[in-house]
Amino acid sequence: MINNRLTYLISIKYYFIFNTCLFALAIAAGYITAYSNPGMVEGLIAQFEESYGWLANESHIKIMLFIFFNNTMTSFLAMVMGIFFGIWPVLFILFNGVLIGAICFETIDQLGVIVVLFALIPHGIIEIPMILLSASIGLRLGILLAQKILVKDSTNLLIFGSFKASVKKIEINIKQEVISAIIFFVSIIVPLLFVAALIETYVTSFILYFMTST
């Protein structure tokens, strides 16, 4: 079982590297955009507080469960929606990266870099890779489907200017790929998202309280 999961993880490593780089660029873009347009950040934070402000009055267990289910659902959608040629996972990574970059700018401006790092690292070191893995699986599924559609048989011919190359048929079982993706998601990503939600609720909140109240 462990070997199967490791093999599957290796199969998505290049998609993960691509998404990680894309995520980092999106965060930088969000940070730079917020720096040049502070009003945008205020609007984003106002929307965020309007959508999730109610959580401040809830118990820790309800907050933890909300974080867990929210991250699980968004990660699952990023994975399964990737079947449509990998478009959704890329948009998902870009949007969230820009959003995080913009919010980081505002938080750093108010509380400083150290506080932001301590607020993100405890749970983010687990949560962010799991979200990126989900999007990477989705991207892989989309590219595999595109390959299956574009390369129909062994007689297909690719022509690039004067260069011609025969393309062998690619045997891709999309149904099996989706099943493998879901198994990996349920057995690896979901439990680790649960751990991240626990840390974010009970550890990160305590660190933030301690650092901002002294």
Rosetta blueprint (number, residue, H / E / L):
1 M L
2 I H
3 N H
4 N H
5 R H
6 L H
7 T H
8 Y H
9 L H
10 I H
11 S H
12 I L
13 K H
14 Y H
15 Y H
16 F H
17 I H
18 F H
19 N H
20 T H
21 C H
22 L H
23 F H
24 A H
25 L H
26 A H
27 I H
28 A H
29 A H
30 G H
31 Y H
32 I H
33 T H
34 A H
35 Y H
36 S H
37 N L
38 P H
39 G H
40 M H
41 V H
42 E H
43 G H
44 L H
45 I H
46 A H
47 Q H
48 F H
49 E H
50 E H
51 S H
52 Y H
53 G H
54 W H
55 L H
56 A H
57 N H
58 E L
59 S L
60 H H
61 I H
62 K H
63 I H
64 M H
65 L H
66 F H
67 I H
68 F H
69 F H
70 N H
71 N H
72 T H
73 M H
74 T H
75 S H
76 F H
77 L H
78 A H
79 M H
80 V H
81 M H
82 G H
83 I H
84 F L
85 F L
86 G L
87 I H
88 W H
89 P H
90 V H
91 L H
92 F H
93 I H
94 L H
95 F H
96 N H
97 G H
98 V H
99 L H
100 I H
101 G H
102 A H
103 I H
104 C H
105 F H
106 E H
107 T H
108 I H
109 D H
110 Q H
111 L H
112 G L
113 V H
114 I H
115 V H
116 V H
117 L H
118 F H
119 A H
120 L H
121 I H
122 P H
123 H H
124 G H
125 I H
126 I H
127 E H
128 I H
129 P H
130 M H
131 I H
132 L H
133 L H
134 S H
135 A H
136 S H
137 I H
138 G H
139 L H
140 R H
141 L H
142 G H
143 I H
144 L H
145 L H
146 A H
147 Q H
148 K H
149 I H
150 L H
151 V L
152 K L
153 D L
154 S L
155 T L
156 N L
157 L E
158 L E
159 I E
160 F E
161 G L
162 S L
163 F E
164 K E
165 A E
166 S E
167 V L
168 K L
169 K L
170 I L
171 E L
172 I L
173 N L
174 I H
175 K H
176 Q H
177 E H
178 V H
179 I H
180 S H
181 A H
182 I H
183 I H
184 F H
185 F H
186 V H
187 S H
188 I H
189 I H
190 V H
191 P H
192 L H
193 L H
194 F H
195 V H
196 A H
197 A H
198 L H
199 I H
200 E H
201 T H
202 Y H
203 V H
204 T H
205 S H
206 F H
207 I H
208 L H
209 Y H
210 F H
211 M H
212 T H
213 S L
214 T L
